[in-house]
Each structure stands twice: as C-alpha cells, then as structure tokens.
C-alpha cells in the first residue's frame, strides 16, 4: 500500500493511501488479422484499423508478396477461419 503525506505551509498535514499497484494482465487469446489485396488497399485498411484503435500501424509486417499458388495458413488447434470479401 502506498501512503502519501502532504502538507502545505498554511494547513495541517494530510494523509491518504492508494491501493497497491498490480501488474497482472488479463488473459488474452490470440487473434490474427490477414489483409490480402493491393499494397494501397491493404495500407488503407491498416490506417482505418488504427483510426478505430483496433491495431497499431507498427504491429503489421511490411508488405509480403504472395505466391501465385496461394497462401498457406497454419492454424492453432481449435482455430477457425472467417473470411469476408468485398468489392471496392
């Protein structure tokens, strides 16, 4: 427990306590986001996700070229895939 003593030249000493600080983080599950599209469109999506405070820009990898035969995803046990495609 942190206790603070404070006084000013014109008043009597004041004492109050703060609750202890904890460094426990809530249990978090991993969620991966994949963006596939043109370099410009993926950057716009990253910028929008940043604006709504969903993801920081620095968390994304630099652009990676995709192979012509597709992309292989390696899921963790119990993972599912949800996919949305929209035409701009």
Order of alpha helices (4+ residues) and beta strands (2+ residues): beta-beta-alpha
